[in-house]
Amino acid sequence: MQRYARNRHVYTLALLPLALSTWATPTFRPTPYSADPATTVLLHLDGDAVNDSPSHATVSAIGTAWSDDGIIGGALTCNGETKLSVMPGTTFARGFSVEAWLRPQRPMGPGKYVLVAHHGSFEAGLDVDPLGRCRPYLHVRTAVGRFAALTYDRLIFTRWAHVAFVYAPGVESGSALALYIHGRKVRSIKRPKEWIAHGDLTPGTGPLVLLTGLVGDVDEIRISDRPRRPEEFVCPWPSGRWGDFEPFRPAVVAQPAPDEWKPERVRFLAIEAVPTFRSISLYTPFAHDANANAECGVRYRVHGTEAWHRGMDLIRSTEEAEFRGSLLQLQPDTTYEIELTARDPDGAGVLPRLIQRTWSETLPIAEERVLSAGDVGEPLTIRARGQPDGWIRYAPPPGESTTIAVGADAPYAVRIEGAAFVVLERVTVRGGTEHGVLVTDSHDIRIRRCEVTGWGVAGTRNAVGLYVAPSGGTINCQDAIHLGLLTRRIVVEDNFIHTPCGTATCWRYGHPVGPQATTLGYNGSRNNVVRNNDIVGSEEHWYNDIIGSTGNGSPFGGPYRDTDIHGNFMSHSQDNAVELDGGQMNVRFWDNRMEYTYRSISFAPCIKGPGYAFFNLVAHPGDEFLRTGTAFKMGRHELNHGLNLIFFNTVVGRSGAGLPNRPEPYATSDRRVYAHNNLSARPGTFHDPSDPWHAPPASGMFVFEDAPRADYRLRPGSAGVDEGAAIAGVDHPMTGTAPDLGAFELGTTLGAVPIRPSGMTVWPQHVALTATAGKTGVDRTAAVTLSFPARAGATWHARPNETWLTCTPAEGTTGTPVQVVLGCDATRLPPRSHRAVMTFRTERGLNRSLTVAVRVRHARPFIRFFEAENVPATGPAAVRTGAGASGAGYVYETPGTAEGSWTFTFNVPAAGDYYVLGRFLTPTGQLGGFMYAMDGDESRRWTNQSKSVQTWVWDLLRPHERKNVRTTARGFQLRPGKHTLVLTTRRSGTWLDCVAISNEPYAPKPEGR
């Protein structure tokens, strides 16, 4: 194999070596539209406005100007005053279609760009505003009313896009009005009635008026007096490549209803089935059911077998007259037979069975394009297009590696555009000032076993704490792998994503902003899979959201539809581990592990639904300053019309899951959340053997198998054992009389979390180290056992996310279990808690990570301990004894009583950072706490986030910005000498046992108080 210069990409196609930085492909251009008998108006717009349709009706033009860079030859440039008009010569009684190429410019204000209007009959155009909204719409007027379709799929200002508007009267399947962008049908947020009788379109008066208000360019307008099919459109992708778009084609279409069909009896009209590797999305529009009492059941089986399995009932969307739902936990590359059944007291029915096959994990590779070995300094652009039975793979030479290292010299290290049936494998991607990898207008792409790092820019911090790019503007949403415009069936799997150039801010400075691992949503991105990735941040490189979304308030925002996110390890988020916000139509999130995050899973909002979250683990939550929100973020009620199904998740952390268990039937419930069988373990609700203050587990507490090492299976006799309920359509192992709460069942083999097919395991999955600030070595190391099968690769390397984290040995071979020892160098570490991740990666690109907690002690520890009942009090300050308090008793506040206060006076020996901790119990369960004031400053709220209602829990005070006292995000910066801390009741029913002030942010040991 011949090699070329190291700063150029080299591909080998068959036996022919080619040295190219971008794979050479011919330039594809569309041909002009041709007229047929259905063509009413045909304008090529190559320097005139001649109607080239069979009627050749005269076109009147006002304010025309021409450019020479149209899609086909020239184009008409519109300035907002341009207007064309032509007499149609038809009433469009059979329906119509309008097609055009548009390159809109950003408007000065919100408004409409009208492509064509026929007075009193119909109007088609773009709904626009300066903030970026550019959405196609279609309005029609019929004898039974006015109907509209509007999509949130946007066009991009200054880029050519092909748009089509179709009205098909007499269509029963909900497609009477249809919108298309680049040949792909987009869903409407407003839908017409399911039946608009043939010929009901109101005849228009006067001429067709075109381009009213439009600012931008237009080319190739074709208006037809019949609804054209998508395959009749002529349009390449935005990148200029020919597209092979797949119009919506239902798998099953029902026959017309008999005349005697009762209006109360539901009637299914069609079924759409959309697969991934492990799931199948189902959509069935329905008609009739005037009394809205129908339900939709589903069962399935492997094709050719006898045994049927019940699936979860589909969710009813009355507004859109559609049932939606998913078949879960399927097997890849397997054909399933599916049957939907209508359950309706007014008359049941069964649709014809349909056949659908899940995606295959084994790809037919037809071409190998071998990249140069070593470092490559130029970006890689991929525009290749394979076939379903012949994929193209880009990879390093066998046994060698390739690093695309562009640093800050290019916006993207890898750009995939207009591509299809392509694999990018085992490539290290380093750099890119905007994104590491950008994927646009492409489908059937697999990015796997790659390492992506060093993307984005670091920026500088401004006066309000946000990071600003050198070119100006706040840095946000720079992605390792960005799924952009018109991407579908993109698979991001088994990658190691870590260490962006910059970092994200936390909620201390307002809504977090900063880098992300990937962003999903908007502009036609759908039916994607993100699985089995290790996405790791660090103390210097946090993520905003790890998996983020755009268009959160749009039905087409977020992962949108038919998307799976599973098997991922994610750490270090200042906001959410994942944002599923937006449409959430059959968006599924399961078997993921999330640590070191402010929140974990955001569903706010779920506009369409259903969105699923199951078998996930959330542990050790907290942003860079250990602040936490609830694991699940729900809300935005004005948009939250869809249903979320959340079951069998385990949450261990200070703020808990943030949602109750609601086991009522989800298919008929008016609630927007079905939450069942989840385990939410807040401090005080589970036994933590690593906490020296904890007594033996109390009745009703969760007792885990080995919580300090992240084994969250429940022990016999623990709360939560056999307290769940089976959910039809969900395969969950059950060893007792009922399922356990949470993601893990007592008596089952834990394995490694998240579950992956690689067979790689590490144990334990969480370790704790202790060290002393300023000293090398650790006071306590941790041994970890690695079990990596040979199929995962021949060798492995340890990849710490922090320079001070060590592993001995740091590399080895696979095939037999091996023990390694983790340690740290605390020479430059401040005395506080540090959180790290160690990732083990094989030469085949497979990964497995574990989390590491390091408690760094002060070289000269200081602590001042107070029993609250012995502290001078002012006002009503009640004291009680018992309840497991550490001394003679505790102080408490009674809800609704007058305020009392306690003054804690102490001296510190040296200037430095000091921390305040309190031991609380909150019988009322309210987010209460006390007000605090340090050294006479104004009072602020000390919120006891643990809200422990059963046992005493230590809580670290996280001070707000102060006027007269310097603070850090974790503590106070105090001068040597005397200080006073005043705590005042807030009438929330919180009990206070004791207070500690220390130069370490750790609860004191009982014997050292």
MARFI-137567 format. One record per residue (C-alpha): residue in one letter; y, x, z. Coordinates in pm, whole numbers, padded with zeros to 5 digits, always signed. Example, Ala and Ser with C-alpha at 12.3 -4.5 7.8 and 13.67 -1.06 7.14 Angstrom:
2
a-00450+01230+00780;s-00106+01367+00714;
//
This chain:
1009
m+00000+00000+00000;q+00331+00146-00103;r+00618+00155+00146;y+00990+00166+00085;a+01303+00263+00276;r+01294+00164+00641;n+01618-00034+00619;r+01477-00262+00351;h+01218-00537+00378;v+00899-00476+00183;y+00668-00753+00075;t+00330-00720-00087;l+00231-01012-00309;a-00131-00973-00408;l-00132-00606-00529;l+00228-00588-00648;p+00473-00420-00405;l+00828-00558-00411;a+01128-00411-00230;l+01367-00698-00161;s+01586-00798+00130;t+01561-01162+00018;w+01256-01294-00163;a+01357-01348-00522;t+01324-01703-00653;p+01459-01873-00963;t+01772-02083-00928;f+01695-02453-00946;r+01958-02699-01062;p+01921-03072-01106;t+01963-03235-01443;p+02222-03509-01501;y+02125-03864-01428;s+02006-04056-01730;a+02085-04416-01811;d+01824-04690-01828;p+01860-05070-01859;a+01916-05099-01482;t+02214-04860-01486;t+02543-05043-01438;v+02773-04746-01387;l+02694-04381-01464;l+02970-04122-01414;h+02889-03754-01473;l+03243-03652-01368;d+03250-03328-01566;g+03621-03350-01643;d+03652-03717-01724;a+03548-04055-01584;v+03357-04191-01882;n+03102-04459-01799;d+02779-04338-01960;s+02579-04652-01875;p+02449-04885-02149;s+02750-05118-02102;h+03009-04837-02145;a+03263-05049-01953;t+03604-04884-01930;v+03683-04688-01613;s+04038-04702-01477;a+04136-04383-01291;i+04424-04299-01057;g+04500-03954-00912;t+04213-03762-01071;a+04174-03385-01049;w+03881-03174-01154;s+03694-02869-01029;d+03434-02658-01208;d+03189-02611-00916;g+03011-02944-00912;i+02640-02995-00873;i+02607-03038-01250;g+02898-02881-01432;g+03233-03001-01299;a+03318-03246-01023;l+03595-03490-00936;t+03822-03372-00655;c+03969-03654-00444;n+04275-03626-00220;g+04265-03963-00047;e+04476-04127-00318;t+04215-04104-00591;k+04068-04433-00706;l+03838-04542-00987;s+03756-04898-01091;v+03516-05051-01345;m+03393-05403-01421;p+03024-05424-01325;g+02904-05685-01573;t+02640-05810-01323;t+02616-05998-00990;f+02356-05759-00840;a+02145-06064-00749;r+01826-05852-00769;g+01970-05598-00530;f+02129-05265-00609;s+02131-04892-00543;v+02423-04650-00530;e+02367-04275-00564;a+02611-03985-00563;w+02662-03622-00476;l+02936-03585-00215;r+03111-03284-00063;p+03340-03444+00197;q+03627-03263+00365;r+03717-03308+00729;p+03968-03595+00769;m+04292-03587+00965;g+04186-03889+01169;p+03899-04138+01205;g+03838-04375+00917;k+03621-04449+00616;y+03552-04275+00288;v+03455-04567+00063;l+03225-04460-00218;v+03207-04802-00382;a+03312-05156-00287;h+03273-05491-00459;h+03512-05738-00298;g+03332-06010-00100;s+02987-05864-00173;f+02914-05510-00052;e+03062-05175+00050;a+02901-04829+00075;g+03059-04512+00210;l+03098-04266+00496;d+03221-04329+00849;v+03421-04015+00938;d+03634-03856+01208;p+03784-03508+01265;l+03529-03419+01534;g+03248-03396+01280;r+03122-03751+01238;c+03031-03816+00875;r+02774-04095+00862;p+02666-04308+00566;y+02699-04684+00604;l+02623-04991+00391;h+02764-05344+00438;v+02646-05651+00245;r+02748-06016+00260;t+02490-06285+00193;a+02472-06660+00215;v+02337-06631+00570;g+02582-06373+00705;r+02707-06019+00693;f+02462-05733+00750;a+02517-05364+00802;a+02327-05037+00823;l+02476-04725+00980;t+02300-04400+01059;y+02383-04122+01301;d+02235-03869+01062;r+02545-03681+00956;l+02658-03505+00646;i+02813-03163+00693;f+03176-03133+00592;t+03238-02894+00298;r+02869-02898+00192;w+02718-03090-00097;a+02483-03372-00002;h+02301-03633-00204;v+02343-03983-00061;a+02182-04310-00171;f+02244-04669-00055;v+01987-04939-00137;y+01988-05316-00093;a+01653-05485-00163;p+01662-05862-00104;g+01334-06027-00028;v+01192-05726+00157;e+01017-05842+00473;s+00943-05505+00632;g+01293-05440+00764;s+01400-05233+00465;a+01639-05474+00298;l+01915-05219+00364;a+01819-04854+00337;l+02012-04527+00351;y+01892-04193+00214;i+02021-03838+00260;h+01873-03577+00027;g+01603-03821-00072;r+01490-03882+00286;k+01516-04228+00433;v+01715-04229+00756;r+01684-04489+01027;s+01970-04729+01083;i+02124-04805+01420;k+02204-05155+01295;r+01932-05344+01116;p+01947-05654+00897;k+01738-05961+00951;e+01379-05905+00852;w+01399-06154+00566;i+01692-06195+00332;a+01589-06435+00057;h+01607-06320-00303;g+01947-06384-00457;d+02130-06440-00130;l+02381-06159-00195;t+02726-06312-00227;p+02865-06244-00577;g+03159-06008-00570;t+03493-06066-00741;g+03693-05825-00950;p+03594-05471-01043;l+03388-05218-00855;v+03637-04995-00671;l+03527-04638-00611;l+03640-04347-00389;t+03901-04528-00179;g+04035-04288+00085;l+03788-04013-00002;v+03895-03655+00062;g+03651-03414-00099;d+03446-03378-00416;v+03208-03616-00588;d+02961-03574-00872;e+02700-03780-01058;i+02762-04139-00946;r+02494-04386-01053;i+02509-04757-00962;s+02210-04970-01061;d+02152-05346-01057;r+01811-05309-00894;p+01696-05122-00581;r+01561-04786-00693;r+01268-04615-00526;p+01322-04279-00350;e+01114-04096-00607;e+01371-04193-00870;f+01645-03995-00695;v+01718-03647-00827;c+01825-03415-00548;p+01757-03062-00424;w+01796-02955-00064;p+02133-02851+00081;s+02041-02487+00020;g+02025-02564-00353;r+01645-02561-00366;w+01440-02849-00497;g+01309-03068-00219;d+00976-03246-00197;f+01082-03513+00047;e+00842-03773+00174;p+00986-04124+00172;f+00868-04357+00444;r+00541-04508+00332;p+00364-04726+00590;a-00004-04654+00634;v-00073-05029+00640;v+00139-05311+00497;a+00061-05673+00583;q+00028-05949+00331;p+00300-06220+00319;a+00276-06479+00592;p+00116-06816+00511;d+00356-07109+00491;e+00209-07265+00806;w+00275-06958+01027;k+00432-07066+01359;p+00768-06903+01441;e+00644-06830+01796;r+00341-06635+01676;v+00400-06263+01630;r+00321-06107+01296;f+00283-05735+01239;l+00439-05623+00912;a+00331-05259+00874;i+00209-04951+01060;e+00352-04602+01039;a+00138-04326+01194;v+00290-03977+01235;p+00062-03697+01367;t+00106-03364+01541;f-00170-03135+01674;r-00238-03340+01987;s-00064-03676+01934;i-00012-03959+01687;s+00306-04168+01690;l+00268-04534+01601;y+00537-04772+01473;t+00477-05132+01377;p+00766-05363+01286;f+00701-05728+01357;a+00842-06068+01266;h+00856-06411+01425;d+00756-06419+01799;a+01053-06646+01867;n+00965-06674+02237;a+00934-06291+02276;n+00604-06295+02465;a+00384-06081+02240;e+00236-05742+02335;c+00064-05475+02127;g-00257-05305+02231;v-00420-05009+02062;r-00759-04847+02056;y-00891-04548+01865;r-01198-04338+01800;v-01295-04024+01617;h-01372-04133+01265;g-01744-04168+01213;t-01830-04216+01581;e-01911-04534+01772;a-01718-04506+02101;w-01370-04660+02112;h-01100-04539+02352;r-00816-04750+02479;g-00468-04612+02423;m-00150-04685+02613;d+00004-05015+02504;l+00289-04980+02257;i+00642-05044+02384;r+00830-05344+02253;s+01179-05297+02109;t+01304-05652+02074;e+01638-05541+01934;e+01471-05362+01642;a+01168-05593+01619;e+00928-05302+01647;f+00644-05185+01871;r+00633-04807+01931;g+00407-04573+02122;s+00180-04269+02111;l-00184-04176+02123;l-00199-03883+02367;q-00428-03584+02434;l-00597-03588+02094;q-00778-03293+01936;p-00632-03090+01648;d-00769-03119+01296;t-00955-03442+01377;t-00958-03771+01188;y-00902-04082+01399;e-00959-04447+01328;i-00687-04663+01486;e-00670-05036+01548;l-00370-05236+01671;t-00413-05576+01829;a-00147-05842+01888;r-00174-06007+02230;d+00022-06329+02199;p-00046-06660+02376;d+00068-06829+02055;g-00206-06664+01852;a-00354-06313+01851;g-00436-06099+01554;v-00564-05760+01443;l-00416-05543+01170;p-00642-05359+00928;r-00762-05029+01075;l-00590-04714+00962;i-00704-04354+00935;q-00489-04058+01040;r-00569-03690+01087;t-00406-03458+01336;w-00264-03122+01226;s-00492-02825+01185;e-00440-02501+01376;t-00615-02307+01100;l-00401-02253+00791;p-00514-02173+00436;i-00322-01852+00364;a-00276-01796-00009;e-00025-01507+00000;e+00040-01223+00243;r+00394-01086+00229;v+00380-00766+00432;l+00701-00652+00597;s+00807-00293+00647;a+00674-00129+00961;g+00922-00009+01224;d+01287-00106+01267;v+01462-00290+00984;g+01841-00310+01001;e+01897-00591+00751;p+01854-00965+00805;l+01542-01130+00669;t+01599-01439+00454;i+01298-01655+00367;r+01319-01919+00096;a+00958-01911-00014;r+00767-02232-00073;g+00394-02246-00047;q+00172-02548-00084;p-00029-02758+00162;d-00344-02579+00051;g-00180-02239+00014;w+00058-02111+00283;i+00263-01791+00265;r+00255-01555+00563;y+00518-01296+00655;a+00383-01037+00900;p+00386-00662+00976;p+00117-00436+00830;p-00213-00465+01016;g-00209-00257+01332;e+00166-00194+01310;s+00485-00373+01414;t+00809-00483+01251;t+01142-00527+01429;i+01429-00704+01255;a+01712-00536+01449;v+02051-00649+01319;g+02237-00632+01651;a+02587-00772+01606;d+02600-00698+01233;a+02483-01040+01112;p+02505-01399+01238;y+02125-01437+01214;a+01847-01182+01220;v+01613-01421+01034;r+01722-01712+00818;i+01469-01963+00685;e+01622-02212+00442;g+01482-02435+00173;a+01137-02309+00265;a+00802-02483+00305;f+00448-02393+00412;v+00549-02054+00553;v+00427-01857+00855;l+00639-01594+01033;e+00403-01403+01262;r+00413-01109+01507;v+00769-01003+01424;t+01018-00879+01681;v+01360-01032+01622;r+01649-00853+01785;g+02013-00956+01745;g+02216-01212+01553;t+02558-01307+01684;e+02496-01682+01643;h+02119-01729+01653;g+01821-01500+01638;v+01634-01724+01392;l+01799-02007+01198;v+01585-02269+01023;t+01754-02523+00795;d+01642-02779+00536;s+01282-02662+00561;h+00950-02816+00652;d+00601-02702+00748;i+00712-02373+00903;r+00526-02191+01181;i+00700-01927+01388;r+00433-01781+01610;r+00357-01482+01830;c+00704-01338+01771;e+00934-01175+02024;v+01297-01288+02009;t+01560-01113+02218;g+01917-00987+02219;w+02074-01275+02025;g+02426-01409+02069;v+02727-01229+02213;a+02806-01145+02573;g+03175-01236+02569;t+03426-01181+02847;r+03489-01405+03145;n+03817-01597+03147;a+04027-01718+03440;v+03815-02031+03497;g+03485-01842+03490;l+03366-01922+03135;y+03255-01661+02881;v+03473-01633+02571;a+03369-01479+02238;p+03572-01192+02090;s+03688-01431+01818;g+03795-01689+02080;g+03629-02004+02205;t+03376-02063+02481;i+03030-01925+02409;n+02769-02199+02404;c+02441-02300+02239;q+02354-01967+02080;d+01980-02001+02025;a+01688-01766+01995;i+01541-02010+01740;h+01769-02282+01608;l+01622-02582+01427;g+01907-02706+01213;l+01976-02945+00930;l+01679-03134+00782;t+01398-02952+00958;r+01065-03119+01013;r+00715-03012+01106;i+00848-02685+01243;v+00608-02528+01493;v+00741-02271+01743;e+00436-02140+01926;d+00310-01848+02137;n+00643-01666+02124;f+00799-01443+02389;i+01169-01538+02412;h+01383-01348+02658;t+01709-01171+02740;p+01994-01309+02527;c+02300-01088+02504;g+02506-01319+02719;t+02447-01545+03016;a+02526-01903+03110;t+02765-02026+03373;c+02653-02256+03652;w+02794-02585+03782;r+03029-02392+04010;y+03254-02354+03702;g+03203-02700+03551;h+02929-02804+03312;p+02714-02500+03232;v+02762-02332+02895;g+02581-02039+02742;p+02276-01930+02541;q+01960-02135+02491;a+01610-02064+02368;t+01614-02338+02108;t+01809-02651+02021;l+01659-02967+01876;g+01827-03269+01728;y+02062-03435+01483;n+02090-03412+01108;g+01734-03509+01031;s+01541-03269+01255;r+01219-03443+01363;n+00841-03421+01401;n+00849-03067+01543;v+00631-02889+01799;v+00734-02630+02059;r+00427-02509+02244;n+00272-02225+02443;n+00587-02013+02455;d+00701-01791+02742;i+01078-01836+02771;v+01218-01605+03035;g+01568-01538+03163;s+01683-01301+03434;e+01946-01262+03705;e+02185-01119+03446;h+02085-01344+03155;w+02059-01712+03242;y+02018-02000+02999;n+02237-02309+02982;d+01949-02541+02891;i+01631-02360+02794;i+01530-02615+02532;g+01853-02796+02451;s+01954-03083+02229;t+02251-03195+02026;g+02378-03546+01964;n+02265-03648+02313;g+02446-03983+02292;s+02303-04066+01950;p+01981-04248+01864;f+01914-03953+01629;g+02002-03688+01887;g+01772-03460+02080;p+01415-03408+01960;y+01468-03755+01807;r+01113-03861+01719;d+00747-03760+01680;t+00795-03431+01865;d+00570-03248+02113;i+00679-02988+02370;h+00385-02859+02573;g+00221-02555+02727;n+00548-02367+02780;f+00653-02143+03067;m+01031-02165+03125;s+01255-01992+03376;h+01621-01929+03462;s+01827-02231+03361;q+02170-02312+03504;d+02124-02674+03393;n+01805-02827+03248;a+01479-02668+03151;v+01463-02922+02870;e+01693-03188+02731;l+01508-03477+02571;d+01831-03680+02553;g+01886-03903+02252;g+01657-04130+02056;q+01330-04018+02220;m+01109-04217+01987;n+00764-04084+02070;v+00892-03759+02218;r+00625-03609+02444;f+00666-03337+02709;w+00356-03227+02898;d+00165-02935+03053;n+00483-02731+03099;r+00574-02508+03392;m+00939-02477+03496;e+01082-02246+03762;y+01428-02125+03864;t+01614-02419+03708;y+01895-02638+03839;r+01727-02946+03695;s+01407-02957+03498;i+01370-03254+03264;s+01664-03455+03135;f+01604-03800+02989;a+01972-03902+03002;p+01986-04109+02791;c+01674-04255+02632;i+01830-04474+02363;k+01523-04587+02171;g+01207-04463+02341;p+00944-04426+02443;g+00974-04075+02587;y+00682-03927+02781;a+00656-03663+03056;f+00319-03592+03217;f+00111-03314+03377;n+00419-03092+03427;l+00483-02853+03716;v+00828-02791+03865;a+00847-02527+04139;h+01096-02291+04305;p+01401-02470+04162;g+01758-02345+04185;d+02031-02197+03968;e+02171-01849+04024;f+02320-01961+04358;l+02010-02163+04456;r+02183-02496+04401;t+01949-02766+04278;g+01955-03110+04127;t+01663-03348+04108;a+01377-03249+03880;f+01427-03553+03656;k+01771-03644+03528;m+01798-04010+03441;g+02104-04217+03360;r+02384-04300+03116;h+02295-04665+03164;e+02521-04793+02890;l+02303-04606+02639;n+01971-04606+02825;h+01794-04888+02637;g+01465-04705+02577;l+01171-04664+02814;n+01058-04336+02977;l+00698-04302+03092;i+00668-04035+03361;f+00331-03981+03528;f+00106-03720+03692;n+00381-03459+03746;t+00404-03221+04041;v+00750-03132+04176;v+00786-02887+04466;g+01145-02814+04564;r+01450-02895+04769;s+01577-03197+04575;g+01246-03350+04475;a+01168-03547+04163;g+01460-03789+04190;l+01266-04099+04092;p+01041-04348+04272;n+00688-04437+04176;r+00699-04771+03991;p+00349-04879+03896;e+00437-05219+03748;p+00316-05290+03392;y+00537-05083+03165;a+00488-05277+02842;t+00644-05593+02985;s+00879-05450+03250;d+01255-05480+03223;r+01293-05145+03397;r+01372-04846+03181;v+01151-04606+03377;y+00777-04627+03435;a+00706-04360+03698;h+00359-04344+03847;n+00121-04097+04013;n+00393-03831+04051;l+00394-03592+04348;s+00739-03505+04483;a+00720-03251+04766;r+01052-03176+04930;p+01081-02940+05227;g+00957-03127+05530;t+00715-03338+05328;f+00460-03062+05266;h+00302-02795+05484;d+00429-02446+05400;p+00212-02184+05577;s+00459-01911+05476;d+00731-02072+05696;p+00701-01942+06053;w+00890-02246+06189;h+00636-02492+06052;a+00398-02654+06296;p+00053-02769+06183;p+00077-03028+05907;a+00182-03368+06028;s+00022-03694+05925;g+00142-03808+05586;m+00236-03457+05466;f+00117-03294+05145;v-00111-02996+05210;f-00161-02774+04908;e-00454-02545+04845;d-00234-02233+04838;a+00136-02316+04786;p+00265-01957+04840;r+00055-01848+04540;a+00137-02157+04330;d-00194-02338+04367;y-00067-02694+04403;r-00400-02874+04416;l-00420-03092+04724;r-00659-03019+05008;p-00902-03277+05145;g-00724-03510+05386;s-00381-03440+05241;a-00137-03715+05157;g-00164-03795+04788;v-00543-03756+04762;d-00694-04061+04589;e-00357-04238+04610;g-00297-04264+04236;a-00421-04513+03981;a-00587-04467+03644;i-00361-04520+03342;a-00526-04654+03029;g-00489-04408+02745;v-00442-04105+02973;d-00733-03868+03028;h-00704-03738+03386;p-00997-03591+03580;m-01092-03788+03890;t-01317-03646+04161;g-01266-03916+04426;t-01223-04291+04438;a-00893-04271+04249;p-00681-04002+04085;d-00471-03778+04309;l-00095-03776+04282;g+00051-03497+04074;a-00067-03279+03788;f-00371-03126+03960;e-00685-03292+04095;l-00864-03183+04411;g-01200-03030+04334;t-01117-02924+03978;t-01080-02569+03849;l-00716-02471+03842;g-00719-02202+03576;a-00376-02086+03465;v-00067-02305+03441;p+00041-02400+03183;i-00293-02466+03020;r-00337-02276+02694;p-00622-02212+02452;s-00583-01830+02467;g-00800-01804+02780;m-00554-01559+02942;t-00515-01605+03318;v-00325-01430+03596;w-00385-01488+03966;p-00193-01552+04177;q+00071-01724+03966;h+00347-01657+04219;v+00384-01358+04450;a+00630-01262+04723;l+00758-00910+04789;t+00980-00776+05068;a+01205-00471+05055;t+01502-00315+05231;a+01836-00279+05054;g+01914+00073+04945;k+01558+00198+04971;t+01302+00277+04704;g+00965+00114+04726;v+00877-00210+04899;d+00769-00311+05245;r+00504-00538+05095;t+00347-00519+04747;a+00135-00781+04573;a-00193-00749+04386;v-00248-00959+04073;t-00572-01005+03880;l-00552-01024+03500;s-00833-01185+03303;f-00767-01152+02931;p-01052-01217+02685;a-01093-00980+02393;r-01002-01256+02148;a-00647-01248+02290;g-00608-00889+02173;a-00744-00545+02246;t-00460-00422+02470;w-00191-00562+02700;h+00145-00442+02829;a+00348-00552+03133;r+00696-00680+03043;p+00916-00723+03353;n+01237-00922+03313;e+01420-00699+03562;t+01455-00320+03556;w+01376-00304+03930;l+01043-00488+03898;t+00741-00258+03859;c+00376-00297+03762;t+00099-00039+03818;p-00075+00011+03581;a+00172-00114+03319;e-00079-00140+03034;g-00449-00165+02974;t-00732-00309+02770;t-00873-00660+02765;g-01228-00789+02802;t-01285-00738+03175;p-01068-00846+03471;v-00828-00583+03600;q-00608-00570+03910;v-00245-00457+03896;v+00007-00405+04176;l+00362-00542+04158;g+00647-00377+04340;c+01021-00323+04314;d+01295-00063+04351;a+01555-00207+04589;t+01792+00089+04563;r+02070-00119+04409;l+01966-00467+04515;p+02192-00660+04755;p+02029-00814+05065;r+01935-01163+04951;s+01658-01346+04764;h+01585-01225+04412;r+01370-01410+04160;a+01191-01237+03877;v+00920-01287+03615;m+00647-01052+03502;t+00507-01126+03156;f+00189-00973+03020;r+00172-00955+02640;t-00112-00850+02414;e-00073-00665+02086;r-00173-00990+01910;g+00140-01152+02052;l-00012-01377+02321;n+00153-01402+02662;r+00104-01504+03024;s+00376-01495+03292;l+00397-01519+03671;t+00696-01554+03900;v+00798-01304+04168;a+01013-01373+04476;v+01166-01066+04638;r+01325-01091+04982;v+01555-00791+05027;r+01649-00732+05391;h+01976-00579+05509;a+01955-00215+05617;r+02140-00316+05936;p+02051-00680+06000;f+02284-00897+06206;i+02220-01247+06340;r+02398-01477+06584;f+02183-01773+06690;f+02311-02095+06847;e+02125-02387+07002;a+02349-02676+06889;e+02311-02868+07217;n+02467-02572+07406;v+02778-02544+07188;p+03112-02688+07311;a+03169-03037+07167;t+03474-03251+07106;g+03462-03630+07080;p+03141-03835+07078;a+02871-03566+07060;a+02532-03704+07155;v+02247-03480+07271;r+01878-03567+07268;t+01563-03386+07370;g+01221-03364+07213;a+01140-03438+06846;g+01013-03083+06804;a+01356-02921+06848;s+01355-02548+06909;g+01536-02544+07246;a+01630-02800+07506;g+01723-03055+07243;y+01943-03129+06944;v+02272-03298+06859;y+02292-03598+06634;e+02535-03835+06470;t+02490-04209+06464;p+02583-04381+06137;g+02908-04570+06173;t+03026-04405+06498;a+03346-04206+06550;e+03353-03839+06453;g+03247-03565+06694;s+03266-03188+06639;w+03111-02862+06760;t+03284-02520+06760;f+03072-02208+06705;t+03250-01885+06802;f+03104-01549+06697;n+03192-01185+06624;v+03072-00983+06326;p+03041-00603+06346;a+03154-00509+05995;a+03319-00651+05686;g+03080-00805+05439;d+02900-01115+05320;y+02776-01350+05589;y+02571-01666+05565;v+02551-01986+05767;l+02219-02168+05809;g+02140-02490+05994;r+01814-02653+06099;f+01832-03023+06014;l+01631-03341+06020;t+01755-03655+05842;p+01562-03963+05960;t+01776-04193+05744;g+01691-03997+05428;q+02056-04003+05323;l+02224-03709+05152;g+02424-03648+05465;g+02494-03335+05661;f+02817-03235+05834;m+03168-03130+05747;y+03235-02760+05800;a+03549-02547+05841;m+03555-02168+05873;d+03845-02001+06057;g+04072-02305+06051;d+04044-02376+05679;e+04021-02732+05548;s+03697-02921+05608;r+03440-02951+05332;r+03102-03120+05314;w+02783-02939+05407;t+02526-03141+05218;n+02176-03109+05351;q+01993-03122+05018;s+01644-03125+05163;k+01692-03468+05329;s+01380-03409+05538;v+01282-03725+05720;q+00970-03592+05900;t+01022-03232+06008;w+01303-02990+06080;v+01414-02784+05778;w+01646-02485+05750;d+01929-02527+05499;l+02166-02258+05366;l+02532-02352+05355;r+02669-02294+05005;p+03045-02282+05055;h+03304-02426+04820;e+03601-02226+04696;r+03838-02188+04992;k+04215-02162+05022;n+04235-01919+05314;v+03882-01780+05344;r+03718-01566+05078;t+03375-01691+04978;t+03092-01598+04752;a+02876-01863+04595;r+02619-01803+04871;g+02827-01716+05176;f+03154-01605+05333;q+03330-01271+05303;l+03432-01200+05664;r+03634-00925+05829;p+03515-00751+06148;g+03589-00939+06468;k+03606-01295+06595;h+03549-01606+06379;t+03504-01979+06439;l+03293-02235+06257;v+03362-02605+06326;l+03104-02868+06231;t+03210-03234+06227;t+02986-03539+06195;r+02987-03747+05877;r+02819-04057+06023;s+02509-04021+05803;g+02249-04003+06078;t+02169-03631+06043;w+02025-03435+06339;l+02117-03069+06400;d+01888-02843+06603;c+02038-02495+06571;v+02272-02277+06366;a+02234-01913+06261;i+02501-01678+06121;s+02363-01367+05956;n+02426-01100+05696;e+02102-01217+05532;p+02059-01562+05372;y+01724-01621+05541;a+01619-01843+05826;p+01565-01637+06142;k+01217-01588+06277;p+01142-01805+06582;e+01079-01500+06798;g+01405-01339+06683;r+01642-01621+06752;
//
